[in-house]
Amino acid sequence: MLYLLSEIHVLLTKSVQNIFNLSFGLLGPTELRILGIIFSLYVYFSSPRHLVIFGVDFTQYDLILIVILIIAALALIANIIQKGVELNKIDTRRLKKQKKDYSSPKT
């Protein structure tokens, strides 16, 4: 779901600003693939340790993935807010310019 939301955000930015940027912050698709490979190797070569938190059985893999998902969700939310503020500034400037053009007398 988080990946789908990220893709929707990228495609909307492409439609509105004609900017196609797949990376969020310092991480792009290649860096995420490398992290996925490292995590897969860690899972393959390590033995699972079970932790009970609030009566729910977790492994260290579950906790690592939860932390990664939280960080990715926060990065996406921050990027959406940043892009919204940027687009609002552009739109406000454009509206002010249009009002100025319509209100000035034409000779």
Secondary structure, 3 states (H helix, E strand, C coil): CHHHHHHHHHHHHHHHHCCCCCCECCECHHHHHHHHHHHHHHHHHCCCCEEEECCEEEEHHHHHHHHHHHHHHHHHHHHHHHHHHHHHHHHHHHHHHHHHHHHCCCC
